[in-house]
Each structure stands twice: as structure tokens, then as C-alpha cells.
Amino acid sequence: MTNLDSSYLHSSLLIHASPVKILCLLVCPRPPAIPLATVDKNKEEYELGEVITYICNPGYVPHTGSRRYTCPLTGKWPIITLRCIPRKCFYPGPLKNGNILGADLDYQSTVIFSCEPGYILNGTNTSQCLADGQWSRQLPECQPVICPPPPISEFGALSYHRFKPGNMSVFQDMIKFECQLPLALIGNEMATCLATGNWSEIPECRKVICPYPEEIQNGFINFAVRRTYQYKDRVSYGCNPTYVMNGPVESTCEKTGNWSIKPTCKEPCKIPVKKATVLYNQQKVKVQDHLQEGIQHAETIWFFCQNKDLHCSYTESAQCINGNLTVPACFKERGWFARTFKTDVADMTPCEN
């Protein structure tokens, strides 16, 4: 029998076969492969009505489309719509005092950890996103740089104290230095632990001598009997009678080898009128009777002036400034006739404000 006769015979059998027998002869072939996924049943043929399930590869998850498909009566698989995408890991940060480099958090991606200046990474510097959505390494820590105890001068002349408890100093910690008197601290009294693990500039202790203190005009130095004066030594000043001290009573020997600001003694003021009634310490007094010696520096008196249009009186002030006192222009000193026959301006009705 020829091949042509055999094909004819097979076709004839199919034409005369029942529908049930034809269905039994149909099967679905191996389903199409799609990227990043496999089929749960790996066979050459699949019976009609048999169900298959696509499974995304490790590290990937379904994104769109269906995972399950059924072998239809046609024996042809439907269009496979499943698409798998990489699984994402959660953001591993934040990293305190550090940075995380790597914007992609997909499966197999890598992030890099680094610390800001002044901090050291404790742990691994990289981590990879695994198939289960976890990171391969735990989040590291950025620990501050440690500074050693600062060097201090011999004999313990230079000492320091911490502002934070504990025996260890870390980045940005500060300490304060002190010198034993009479030595003076030269340089910054504060030092900071730097990002390099070193301290900022350390001061030193030096011996400082100040010259003999100078006298002040119209005043004196109290008990200046020492021959030499060192750092932090003090002298006090006083003023002669009727003079007023302006400034600090004491002067101090500074680390520069100079004395701090000395006070000055300010002169009193004579009242440049012979006879007048004035206000002094809120009371009416006569210059010729109570203020013959004048007033002291910075004190103020008020002179009475007359408003001739309103026939009333008002006051103008005059302050003593280091021996100088200027009488207000409105004040008119009264002569003998005015004092004898006219009312004193100080006794006139006060003008309304």
C-alpha cells in the first residue's frame, strides 16, 4: 500500500468516526514559554480540560495577566498574558549619620552604605535584595569617631573637664581647659573633637607679669604694696573727697600682661550763680545757703524760669559733667531790686504742662 493510499484511508476513517472518538484524538502541545516563569506541569502533551499554572521564577512576582490556563477543545492554548516582574525589597534606611546610595530596590540590586564625616561604618558597606524580598545584610551603624585624651602640659598645670559624662570623647564633643593660677591660659579655652579623630588647637599655660599699676588723676590706689603682679592679681582704686568714681573700682592683671580698664575720678561742679532758688533732690534749696560747694559729677539741679506771657514758672535741668555745668538760657539771676520787691520765680504758680 502506498503512502497516498494510507493517507486516504486515515482521512476516510476520520470522516466516518464519531465526534467522541475525534475528541479523544485531540491534545494540547507543550505550552509556550514566557520570560521569568515556568509551568507547574512539564509534559509533551496535555489532555483537553487539563489545567496548567505558570509560576514566576524565584525573585519575581506576577504583575499582569492570568497564571492559570485550561487546554481547550481546539487543542490550542489561549494567548498567555502573564507578565512577571522583579520582587522589590523594602527601603533599608534611614541610616543615621550616613547615606544609602542606590535608587533601585528590585531583586538582585545592590545598595551601598557610607557615613558622614566624623563617623565610621560599623558593618558591611553593601547589601543585595534577595529573592524573598529581604536584604542580604543588616543595616550597619555609623558610629562617631573617637578622640584620644588630649595632651596636657607637665606638672598638671593645664587641666580639662568634659561636658558629657563618661571617659570617652567622640566627634563634636567639647572640653574646657583651665590653668592653675597664677599661670594664664593662652589660646582657646575650648577644644572640639574633630572628624579626623584629633582635637582642635590645645592651649598652653604661661606665666604673665603685669607692670606696677599706674595712679589715676584725682584718686589713689588702695594698699599697692606688692612689687610684682601676676595674672589675675587685682588692685582697687579710690577718689579724693568730692570726686566721683566712674568705672570699675578694681583693675585686673590680664593674660596680655596689661591691666584692665582703670576708673576715672570726675570733678564736682560749682554753681555759676551767686543767689538762686533751685530744685535739688526734689526739694527747693537756695544755692547761697546749701550748695556753696556745688554738686557732684552726674548730679542734676533744676533752675526756675519765668513765662512772662502766662505769668507762671517752669523748670529746666542742668547736669554736672566732670566739673562742667551750664545754666539754662531761660534762667535770669535776680538783682537786689527784684529780690526785694518782686516775687521769686520759684514761688510763682507753676505753668500747666
Contacts in CASP RR format, 6 or more apart in sequence:
PFRMAT RR
TARGET T0000
AUTHOR 0000-0000-0000
METHOD contacts of the structure
MODEL  1
MTNLDSSYLHSSLLIHASPVKILCLLVCPRPPAIPLATVDKNKEEYELGE
VITYICNPGYVPHTGSRRYTCPLTGKWPIITLRCIPRKCFYPGPLKNGNI
LGADLDYQSTVIFSCEPGYILNGTNTSQCLADGQWSRQLPECQPVICPPP
PISEFGALSYHRFKPGNMSVFQDMIKFECQLPLALIGNEMATCLATGNWS
EIPECRKVICPYPEEIQNGFINFAVRRTYQYKDRVSYGCNPTYVMNGPVE
STCEKTGNWSIKPTCKEPCKIPVKKATVLYNQQKVKVQDHLQEGIQHAET
IWFFCQNKDLHCSYTESAQCINGNLTVPACFKERGWFARTFKTDVADMTP
CEN
14 22 0 8 1.000
23 48 0 8 1.000
23 73 0 8 1.000
26 48 0 8 1.000
26 73 0 8 1.000
26 74 0 8 1.000
26 75 0 8 1.000
27 45 0 8 1.000
27 46 0 8 1.000
27 47 0 8 1.000
27 48 0 8 1.000
27 71 0 8 1.000
27 75 0 8 1.000
28 45 0 8 1.000
28 46 0 8 1.000
28 47 0 8 1.000
28 48 0 8 1.000
28 50 0 8 1.000
28 71 0 8 1.000
28 72 0 8 1.000
28 75 0 8 1.000
28 76 0 8 1.000
28 77 0 8 1.000
29 44 0 8 1.000
29 45 0 8 1.000
29 46 0 8 1.000
29 75 0 8 1.000
29 77 0 8 1.000
30 43 0 8 1.000
30 44 0 8 1.000
30 45 0 8 1.000
31 39 0 8 1.000
31 46 0 8 1.000
31 52 0 8 1.000
31 69 0 8 1.000
31 77 0 8 1.000
31 80 0 8 1.000
32 77 0 8 1.000
32 80 0 8 1.000
34 54 0 8 1.000
34 80 0 8 1.000
34 82 0 8 1.000
34 83 0 8 1.000
34 84 0 8 1.000
35 84 0 8 1.000
36 56 0 8 1.000
36 57 0 8 1.000
36 60 0 8 1.000
36 84 0 8 1.000
36 85 0 8 1.000
37 54 0 8 1.000
37 55 0 8 1.000
37 56 0 8 1.000
37 57 0 8 1.000
37 60 0 8 1.000
37 82 0 8 1.000
37 84 0 8 1.000
38 54 0 8 1.000
38 55 0 8 1.000
38 57 0 8 1.000
39 52 0 8 1.000
39 53 0 8 1.000
39 54 0 8 1.000
39 55 0 8 1.000
40 52 0 8 1.000
40 53 0 8 1.000
40 54 0 8 1.000
40 55 0 8 1.000
41 50 0 8 1.000
41 52 0 8 1.000
46 52 0 8 1.000
46 71 0 8 1.000
47 71 0 8 1.000
48 71 0 8 1.000
48 72 0 8 1.000
48 73 0 8 1.000
48 75 0 8 1.000
49 70 0 8 1.000
49 71 0 8 1.000
49 72 0 8 1.000
50 70 0 8 1.000
50 71 0 8 1.000
51 68 0 8 1.000
51 69 0 8 1.000
51 70 0 8 1.000
51 71 0 8 1.000
52 68 0 8 1.000
52 69 0 8 1.000
52 70 0 8 1.000
52 71 0 8 1.000
53 67 0 8 1.000
53 68 0 8 1.000
53 69 0 8 1.000
54 67 0 8 1.000
54 68 0 8 1.000
54 69 0 8 1.000
54 80 0 8 1.000
54 82 0 8 1.000
55 67 0 8 1.000
56 62 0 8 1.000
56 84 0 8 1.000
57 84 0 8 1.000
58 131 0 8 1.000
59 86 0 8 1.000
59 87 0 8 1.000
59 107 0 8 1.000
59 108 0 8 1.000
59 130 0 8 1.000
59 131 0 8 1.000
59 132 0 8 1.000
59 133 0 8 1.000
60 84 0 8 1.000
60 85 0 8 1.000
60 86 0 8 1.000
60 87 0 8 1.000
60 107 0 8 1.000
61 84 0 8 1.000
61 85 0 8 1.000
61 86 0 8 1.000
61 87 0 8 1.000
62 82 0 8 1.000
62 83 0 8 1.000
62 84 0 8 1.000
63 83 0 8 1.000
63 84 0 8 1.000
63 85 0 8 1.000
64 81 0 8 1.000
64 82 0 8 1.000
64 83 0 8 1.000
65 81 0 8 1.000
65 82 0 8 1.000
65 83 0 8 1.000
66 81 0 8 1.000
66 82 0 8 1.000
67 82 0 8 1.000
69 77 0 8 1.000
69 78 0 8 1.000
69 80 0 8 1.000
71 77 0 8 1.000
72 78 0 8 1.000
86 106 0 8 1.000
86 107 0 8 1.000
86 108 0 8 1.000
87 106 0 8 1.000
87 107 0 8 1.000
87 129 0 8 1.000
87 131 0 8 1.000
87 132 0 8 1.000
87 133 0 8 1.000
88 105 0 8 1.000
88 106 0 8 1.000
88 107 0 8 1.000
88 129 0 8 1.000
88 133 0 8 1.000
89 105 0 8 1.000
89 106 0 8 1.000
89 107 0 8 1.000
89 109 0 8 1.000
89 129 0 8 1.000
89 130 0 8 1.000
89 133 0 8 1.000
89 134 0 8 1.000
89 135 0 8 1.000
90 105 0 8 1.000
90 133 0 8 1.000
91 105 0 8 1.000
92 100 0 8 1.000
92 111 0 8 1.000
92 127 0 8 1.000
92 135 0 8 1.000
92 139 0 8 1.000
93 100 0 8 1.000
93 139 0 8 1.000
94 100 0 8 1.000
95 113 0 8 1.000
95 115 0 8 1.000
95 139 0 8 1.000
95 140 0 8 1.000
95 142 0 8 1.000
96 141 0 8 1.000
96 142 0 8 1.000
97 115 0 8 1.000
97 116 0 8 1.000
97 119 0 8 1.000
97 142 0 8 1.000
97 144 0 8 1.000
98 113 0 8 1.000
98 114 0 8 1.000
98 115 0 8 1.000
98 116 0 8 1.000
98 119 0 8 1.000
98 142 0 8 1.000
99 113 0 8 1.000
99 114 0 8 1.000
99 115 0 8 1.000
99 116 0 8 1.000
100 111 0 8 1.000
100 112 0 8 1.000
100 113 0 8 1.000
101 111 0 8 1.000
101 112 0 8 1.000
101 113 0 8 1.000
101 114 0 8 1.000
102 109 0 8 1.000
102 110 0 8 1.000
102 111 0 8 1.000
102 112 0 8 1.000
105 111 0 8 1.000
105 129 0 8 1.000
106 129 0 8 1.000
107 129 0 8 1.000
107 130 0 8 1.000
107 131 0 8 1.000
107 133 0 8 1.000
108 128 0 8 1.000
108 129 0 8 1.000
109 128 0 8 1.000
109 129 0 8 1.000
110 126 0 8 1.000
110 127 0 8 1.000
110 128 0 8 1.000
110 129 0 8 1.000
111 126 0 8 1.000
111 127 0 8 1.000
111 135 0 8 1.000
112 125 0 8 1.000
112 126 0 8 1.000
113 121 0 8 1.000
113 124 0 8 1.000
113 125 0 8 1.000
113 126 0 8 1.000
113 127 0 8 1.000
113 139 0 8 1.000
113 140 0 8 1.000
114 121 0 8 1.000
114 125 0 8 1.000
115 121 0 8 1.000
115 142 0 8 1.000
116 142 0 8 1.000
117 195 0 8 1.000
118 144 0 8 1.000
118 145 0 8 1.000
118 171 0 8 1.000
118 194 0 8 1.000
118 195 0 8 1.000
118 197 0 8 1.000
119 142 0 8 1.000
119 143 0 8 1.000
119 144 0 8 1.000
119 145 0 8 1.000
119 171 0 8 1.000
120 142 0 8 1.000
120 143 0 8 1.000
120 144 0 8 1.000
120 145 0 8 1.000
121 140 0 8 1.000
121 141 0 8 1.000
121 142 0 8 1.000
122 140 0 8 1.000
122 141 0 8 1.000
122 142 0 8 1.000
122 143 0 8 1.000
123 137 0 8 1.000
123 140 0 8 1.000
123 141 0 8 1.000
124 137 0 8 1.000
124 140 0 8 1.000
125 140 0 8 1.000
126 137 0 8 1.000
127 135 0 8 1.000
127 136 0 8 1.000
127 137 0 8 1.000
127 138 0 8 1.000
127 139 0 8 1.000
128 135 0 8 1.000
128 136 0 8 1.000
128 137 0 8 1.000
129 135 0 8 1.000
129 136 0 8 1.000
130 136 0 8 1.000
144 170 0 8 1.000
144 171 0 8 1.000
144 172 0 8 1.000
145 170 0 8 1.000
145 171 0 8 1.000
145 193 0 8 1.000
145 194 0 8 1.000
145 195 0 8 1.000
145 196 0 8 1.000
145 197 0 8 1.000
146 168 0 8 1.000
146 169 0 8 1.000
146 170 0 8 1.000
146 197 0 8 1.000
147 169 0 8 1.000
147 170 0 8 1.000
147 171 0 8 1.000
147 173 0 8 1.000
147 193 0 8 1.000
147 194 0 8 1.000
147 197 0 8 1.000
147 198 0 8 1.000
147 199 0 8 1.000
148 197 0 8 1.000
149 169 0 8 1.000
150 160 0 8 1.000
150 175 0 8 1.000
150 191 0 8 1.000
150 199 0 8 1.000
150 202 0 8 1.000
151 202 0 8 1.000
152 158 0 8 1.000
152 159 0 8 1.000
152 160 0 8 1.000
152 202 0 8 1.000
153 204 0 8 1.000
153 205 0 8 1.000
156 180 0 8 1.000
157 179 0 8 1.000
157 180 0 8 1.000
157 183 0 8 1.000
157 205 0 8 1.000
158 177 0 8 1.000
158 178 0 8 1.000
158 179 0 8 1.000
158 185 0 8 1.000
158 203 0 8 1.000
158 204 0 8 1.000
158 205 0 8 1.000
159 177 0 8 1.000
159 178 0 8 1.000
159 179 0 8 1.000
159 180 0 8 1.000
160 175 0 8 1.000
160 176 0 8 1.000
160 177 0 8 1.000
160 178 0 8 1.000
160 191 0 8 1.000
161 175 0 8 1.000
161 176 0 8 1.000
161 178 0 8 1.000
162 169 0 8 1.000
162 173 0 8 1.000
162 175 0 8 1.000
163 173 0 8 1.000
163 174 0 8 1.000
163 175 0 8 1.000
163 176 0 8 1.000
164 173 0 8 1.000
169 175 0 8 1.000
169 193 0 8 1.000
170 193 0 8 1.000
171 193 0 8 1.000
171 194 0 8 1.000
171 195 0 8 1.000
171 197 0 8 1.000
172 192 0 8 1.000
172 193 0 8 1.000
173 192 0 8 1.000
173 193 0 8 1.000
174 190 0 8 1.000
174 191 0 8 1.000
174 192 0 8 1.000
174 193 0 8 1.000
175 190 0 8 1.000
175 191 0 8 1.000
175 199 0 8 1.000
176 189 0 8 1.000
176 190 0 8 1.000
177 185 0 8 1.000
177 189 0 8 1.000
177 190 0 8 1.000
177 191 0 8 1.000
177 202 0 8 1.000
177 203 0 8 1.000
178 185 0 8 1.000
178 189 0 8 1.000
179 185 0 8 1.000
179 203 0 8 1.000
179 205 0 8 1.000
180 205 0 8 1.000
181 231 0 8 1.000
181 232 0 8 1.000
182 207 0 8 1.000
182 208 0 8 1.000
182 230 0 8 1.000
182 231 0 8 1.000
182 232 0 8 1.000
182 233 0 8 1.000
183 205 0 8 1.000
183 206 0 8 1.000
183 207 0 8 1.000
183 208 0 8 1.000
183 231 0 8 1.000
184 205 0 8 1.000
184 206 0 8 1.000
184 207 0 8 1.000
184 208 0 8 1.000
184 231 0 8 1.000
184 232 0 8 1.000
184 255 0 8 1.000
185 203 0 8 1.000
185 204 0 8 1.000
185 205 0 8 1.000
185 255 0 8 1.000
186 203 0 8 1.000
186 204 0 8 1.000
186 205 0 8 1.000
186 206 0 8 1.000
186 255 0 8 1.000
187 201 0 8 1.000
187 203 0 8 1.000
187 204 0 8 1.000
188 200 0 8 1.000
188 201 0 8 1.000
188 203 0 8 1.000
189 203 0 8 1.000
191 199 0 8 1.000
191 200 0 8 1.000
191 201 0 8 1.000
191 202 0 8 1.000
191 203 0 8 1.000
192 199 0 8 1.000
192 200 0 8 1.000
193 199 0 8 1.000
194 200 0 8 1.000
206 255 0 8 1.000
207 230 0 8 1.000
207 231 0 8 1.000
208 230 0 8 1.000
208 231 0 8 1.000
208 253 0 8 1.000
208 254 0 8 1.000
208 255 0 8 1.000
208 256 0 8 1.000
208 257 0 8 1.000
209 228 0 8 1.000
209 229 0 8 1.000
209 230 0 8 1.000
209 257 0 8 1.000
210 229 0 8 1.000
210 230 0 8 1.000
210 231 0 8 1.000
210 233 0 8 1.000
210 253 0 8 1.000
210 254 0 8 1.000
210 257 0 8 1.000
210 258 0 8 1.000
210 259 0 8 1.000
211 229 0 8 1.000
211 259 0 8 1.000
212 224 0 8 1.000
212 227 0 8 1.000
212 229 0 8 1.000
213 221 0 8 1.000
213 224 0 8 1.000
213 229 0 8 1.000
213 235 0 8 1.000
213 251 0 8 1.000
213 259 0 8 1.000
213 262 0 8 1.000
214 259 0 8 1.000
214 262 0 8 1.000
215 221 0 8 1.000
216 237 0 8 1.000
216 238 0 8 1.000
216 262 0 8 1.000
216 263 0 8 1.000
216 264 0 8 1.000
216 265 0 8 1.000
217 264 0 8 1.000
217 265 0 8 1.000
218 239 0 8 1.000
218 240 0 8 1.000
218 243 0 8 1.000
218 265 0 8 1.000
218 267 0 8 1.000
219 237 0 8 1.000
219 238 0 8 1.000
219 239 0 8 1.000
219 240 0 8 1.000
219 243 0 8 1.000
219 265 0 8 1.000
220 237 0 8 1.000
220 238 0 8 1.000
220 239 0 8 1.000
220 240 0 8 1.000
221 235 0 8 1.000
221 236 0 8 1.000
221 237 0 8 1.000
221 238 0 8 1.000
222 235 0 8 1.000
222 236 0 8 1.000
222 237 0 8 1.000
222 238 0 8 1.000
223 236 0 8 1.000
224 235 0 8 1.000
226 233 0 8 1.000
229 235 0 8 1.000
229 253 0 8 1.000
230 253 0 8 1.000
231 253 0 8 1.000
231 254 0 8 1.000
231 255 0 8 1.000
231 257 0 8 1.000
232 252 0 8 1.000
232 253 0 8 1.000
233 252 0 8 1.000
233 253 0 8 1.000
234 250 0 8 1.000
234 251 0 8 1.000
234 252 0 8 1.000
234 253 0 8 1.000
235 250 0 8 1.000
235 251 0 8 1.000
235 259 0 8 1.000
236 249 0 8 1.000
236 250 0 8 1.000
236 251 0 8 1.000
237 245 0 8 1.000
237 249 0 8 1.000
237 250 0 8 1.000
237 251 0 8 1.000
237 262 0 8 1.000
237 263 0 8 1.000
238 245 0 8 1.000
238 249 0 8 1.000
238 263 0 8 1.000
238 265 0 8 1.000
239 245 0 8 1.000
239 263 0 8 1.000
239 265 0 8 1.000
240 265 0 8 1.000
242 268 0 8 1.000
242 293 0 8 1.000
242 296 0 8 1.000
243 265 0 8 1.000
243 266 0 8 1.000
243 267 0 8 1.000
243 268 0 8 1.000
243 297 0 8 1.000
244 265 0 8 1.000
244 266 0 8 1.000
244 268 0 8 1.000
244 296 0 8 1.000
244 297 0 8 1.000
244 298 0 8 1.000
245 263 0 8 1.000
245 264 0 8 1.000
245 265 0 8 1.000
245 266 0 8 1.000
246 263 0 8 1.000
246 264 0 8 1.000
246 265 0 8 1.000
246 266 0 8 1.000
246 297 0 8 1.000
247 261 0 8 1.000
247 263 0 8 1.000
247 264 0 8 1.000
248 260 0 8 1.000
248 261 0 8 1.000
248 262 0 8 1.000
248 263 0 8 1.000
249 263 0 8 1.000
251 259 0 8 1.000
251 260 0 8 1.000
251 261 0 8 1.000
251 262 0 8 1.000
251 263 0 8 1.000
252 259 0 8 1.000
252 260 0 8 1.000
253 259 0 8 1.000
254 260 0 8 1.000
266 296 0 8 1.000
266 297 0 8 1.000
266 298 0 8 1.000
266 321 0 8 1.000
266 322 0 8 1.000
266 323 0 8 1.000
267 297 0 8 1.000
267 322 0 8 1.000
267 323 0 8 1.000
268 293 0 8 1.000
268 294 0 8 1.000
268 295 0 8 1.000
268 296 0 8 1.000
268 297 0 8 1.000
268 320 0 8 1.000
268 323 0 8 1.000
269 294 0 8 1.000
269 295 0 8 1.000
269 296 0 8 1.000
269 297 0 8 1.000
269 299 0 8 1.000
269 320 0 8 1.000
269 321 0 8 1.000
269 323 0 8 1.000
269 324 0 8 1.000
269 325 0 8 1.000
270 294 0 8 1.000
270 323 0 8 1.000
270 325 0 8 1.000
271 278 0 8 1.000
271 287 0 8 1.000
271 291 0 8 1.000
271 294 0 8 1.000
271 295 0 8 1.000
271 301 0 8 1.000
271 325 0 8 1.000
272 325 0 8 1.000
272 327 0 8 1.000
273 287 0 8 1.000
273 327 0 8 1.000
273 331 0 8 1.000
273 333 0 8 1.000
274 287 0 8 1.000
274 288 0 8 1.000
274 333 0 8 1.000
275 286 0 8 1.000
275 287 0 8 1.000
275 288 0 8 1.000
275 333 0 8 1.000
275 334 0 8 1.000
275 339 0 8 1.000
276 286 0 8 1.000
276 287 0 8 1.000
276 288 0 8 1.000
276 303 0 8 1.000
276 304 0 8 1.000
276 331 0 8 1.000
276 333 0 8 1.000
276 334 0 8 1.000
277 284 0 8 1.000
277 285 0 8 1.000
277 286 0 8 1.000
277 287 0 8 1.000
277 304 0 8 1.000
277 344 0 8 1.000
277 345 0 8 1.000
277 346 0 8 1.000
277 347 0 8 1.000
278 284 0 8 1.000
278 285 0 8 1.000
278 286 0 8 1.000
278 287 0 8 1.000
278 291 0 8 1.000
278 301 0 8 1.000
278 302 0 8 1.000
278 303 0 8 1.000
278 304 0 8 1.000
278 346 0 8 1.000
279 285 0 8 1.000
279 301 0 8 1.000
279 302 0 8 1.000
279 304 0 8 1.000
279 315 0 8 1.000
280 290 0 8 1.000
280 291 0 8 1.000
280 295 0 8 1.000
280 301 0 8 1.000
280 302 0 8 1.000
284 346 0 8 1.000
285 291 0 8 1.000
291 301 0 8 1.000
295 301 0 8 1.000
295 320 0 8 1.000
295 325 0 8 1.000
296 320 0 8 1.000
297 320 0 8 1.000
297 321 0 8 1.000
297 322 0 8 1.000
297 323 0 8 1.000
298 319 0 8 1.000
298 320 0 8 1.000
298 321 0 8 1.000
299 319 0 8 1.000
299 320 0 8 1.000
300 317 0 8 1.000
300 318 0 8 1.000
300 319 0 8 1.000
300 320 0 8 1.000
301 317 0 8 1.000
301 318 0 8 1.000
302 315 0 8 1.000
302 316 0 8 1.000
302 317 0 8 1.000
302 318 0 8 1.000
303 315 0 8 1.000
303 316 0 8 1.000
303 317 0 8 1.000
303 318 0 8 1.000
303 327 0 8 1.000
303 328 0 8 1.000
303 330 0 8 1.000
303 331 0 8 1.000
304 313 0 8 1.000
304 314 0 8 1.000
304 315 0 8 1.000
304 331 0 8 1.000
304 344 0 8 1.000
304 345 0 8 1.000
304 346 0 8 1.000
304 348 0 8 1.000
305 313 0 8 1.000
305 314 0 8 1.000
305 315 0 8 1.000
305 316 0 8 1.000
305 328 0 8 1.000
305 330 0 8 1.000
305 331 0 8 1.000
305 332 0 8 1.000
305 345 0 8 1.000
306 312 0 8 1.000
306 313 0 8 1.000
306 330 0 8 1.000
306 332 0 8 1.000
306 345 0 8 1.000
306 348 0 8 1.000
307 313 0 8 1.000
307 314 0 8 1.000
307 351 0 8 1.000
310 351 0 8 1.000
311 348 0 8 1.000
311 349 0 8 1.000
312 348 0 8 1.000
312 349 0 8 1.000
312 350 0 8 1.000
312 351 0 8 1.000
312 352 0 8 1.000
313 345 0 8 1.000
313 346 0 8 1.000
313 348 0 8 1.000
313 349 0 8 1.000
313 350 0 8 1.000
313 351 0 8 1.000
314 350 0 8 1.000
314 351 0 8 1.000
316 328 0 8 1.000
316 330 0 8 1.000
316 331 0 8 1.000
317 328 0 8 1.000
318 325 0 8 1.000
318 326 0 8 1.000
318 327 0 8 1.000
318 328 0 8 1.000
319 325 0 8 1.000
332 345 0 8 1.000
334 342 0 8 1.000
334 344 0 8 1.000
334 345 0 8 1.000
END
